[in-house]
Amino acid sequence: MRLGPAHSGPLWRYGSALVVAGSLLATAGCEGSVGTSATGSQATSSPRPAAKKTCPDVSWDPPASLHVVQTSRELVGFSPTVLGVESTWAGDGFTAVTVAGGYVDDLTETYDDLHVTSSRVLDNGAEAEILQGQLLDEPVLVVVWRDPGVDVPCDVHALVVTGADAALEEELLRGLQAGP
C-alpha cells in the first residue's frame, strides 16, 4: 500500500513515533501499578468482606381470622456484618411491626407515654414485657423480649401494634405463643 504525500512527511513519522511511544509508556505505567507494589513484589488481593449474619426473625403467627397481610420486610444494618429484620403487617384497622434485633431504647423512644402493664412468658422461655400507650390518639401495644439463645443485638425482639382495641391486642398476643 502506497501512502500519499499527506502520510509520508516528517510530521506523520513523528506522529507515528509519538503514538507508539505513548502506547509503550501507558503499558509500562499500567504494568507497574497492577498487582505489584513499589518494591516490585506481587501484591496480595484484598480479602473478601466478612459474611453477613441476619438476626432470626420474630416468631409471630397472627390469627388467620383477622386477615393480616405482611406488607414489607426490611433488613436493618446494626454493624457491617449484622442485619436485623423489620416486618410490617396490615390488618383491619391496625398495623403491626415485628422487629428482630436492635436496642430496646430505640424501639420505645418514639412513644412518650408507654408504661408496663404486664408480662408474659413465651413458649421459648423468654419473658416478654408488655407496654401500652398512645401515639396520635391511637392505642399502641409494644411487646419486648430478649431471646436467651441469640447474641446481642439480635437478642432483642418486639411486636408493636398500633390501632387495635384491647380485645384485638389480646388476640394478636396469642400469635407470639408459637415461639421457636
N, C-alpha and C positions, 0 to 999 in steps of 0.2 A: 504494500500500500504506500503510495507516494503522497506525502503531505504537501499542501500548498504553501505559498510564501508566508501566510499568516502563522503557520505552525512550525516553521523551520528557523526562525530568527533566534537571536540570543535571549530575548525575553522568554520565549517558550522553553528553551533549555533550562534557564534559571528557575522558571516557574515549576517545571517538572522536578528539578532537583529539590526545590523547597517542599513540594508535596511529598516526595519520598523521604526527605529528612524529617519533616513533621510527623509522618506516619511512624518512622522509626523511634522518634523521641516519645511519641504518645504511647507506643507499645512498650518501650523501656520504662516509662513512668508508671504505667499500669502494672507491669510485671513486678516492680519493686513494692507496690502498695497492696497487692492482693496476696494474702497468705504468708507474707514474710514480715518480720519485724525489722527495726533499724539495724540490727546486727546480722540480718540475713537469715536467721533461723526460721523455721516453719512455725507460724502462729497456731495456737490451739483454737479450735472452734468454740464459740460460746455455748455454754450448757443450755439444755432445754429448760424452759421455766418449770417450776415445781407444779405438780399436778394439783388441780383444784379439788377441794372437798366440799360437797354440798351437805348442809345440815339435813338430818332426817326430818321429813315433813310431819306436820301435825296429824295425828290420827283422829279424825273427826268425821263421823258419818251422820249428816243431817237426816232427820226423818223423811222418808220417801213421800209421806202425805203432805209435806209442805212445798213440794215442787221447787226446791232450792237448786240453782244453777251456778256452777263455777264460771265466773266471767273473766278472770285473769289469774295468771300465775307468774310471779316475777322473782328472779334471783337477785339477792341483795348482797353486795360485797362488804365483808367485815374486815378483810385483810387481802393481800394479794393471792392467798390460797384458800380462803374460807368463804363460802357463799351461803347465805341464809335463804329461806323461801317464804314469800308472802303470797297468799292466795286470797282472792276476793270472791265472795259468793253473794248472789242476789236472790231474794225471796219476795213473797207478797208483803210489801210494806216495810221490809227490814233489809239490812246489809250485814254480812258477817265477813270478818277477815281472820284468817288463820296465819299465825306468824311462827316460824321455826328459826330460832337463832336471834341473837341481839342482846339487848340490855333492858332490864325491867324499867329503869327510869325513862328510857327512850319511848317505851310503849305507853307509859302513863302520863308523861309530862304535858300532853296535849289537852288533857281533861283537868279542869280546875277543882271539881268537887267530888272526885272519886273517893269512896270510902269502903272499907272492907265490910261486907255484910255476912259472909260465911266462908267455909272452906269445904273441900270435898276430896276424898281420896280416890284417885283414878285407878283403873284396873292394873296399871303398871307399877302401882305403889307410890306414885308421886302425889304429894299433897298440893292441890290447886287452891289458890286464894281467889275468892270471888269478890269483885269490886263493882259498885254501881254508882251511877251519877247521871249527869245531864250534859248534853252538848247541843247548843242552839235549840233548846226546848224539846230535844229528843232524848229518850232514855238510852243510856249506854251501859252495857254489861261488859266487863273485862275479866277474863279468867286467865290467870297467870300461874305457871308451874315450871319447875325445873326437872328435867328428865335426868335421874341419877346415873343413867348409863351412858351419857353423852358429855363430851368435853365442852368447856367454855369456848366460844359464846353460843355454841349450838344447843346447850342445855336448856336455854330459855324457850318456852313455848307459850303461846297465847291464843285465845279466841276472843275477838272483840265484836260485839253485836250492837248495832245502833237501830233504833226504831221499833224494837219489839216490846210488847207488854210483858208483864210478869209471867203469865201462863206460857206464852211463846218462848220466853227466855228459858224457862224450866225444861220445856220440850227440846230446845236446842242444846242444852247442857247434857241431856241424856246421850247425845251423839258422841260425847267425849268418853263415855264409859266403854267404848270399843277399843281403848288403848292398845298399844302394841304388845 
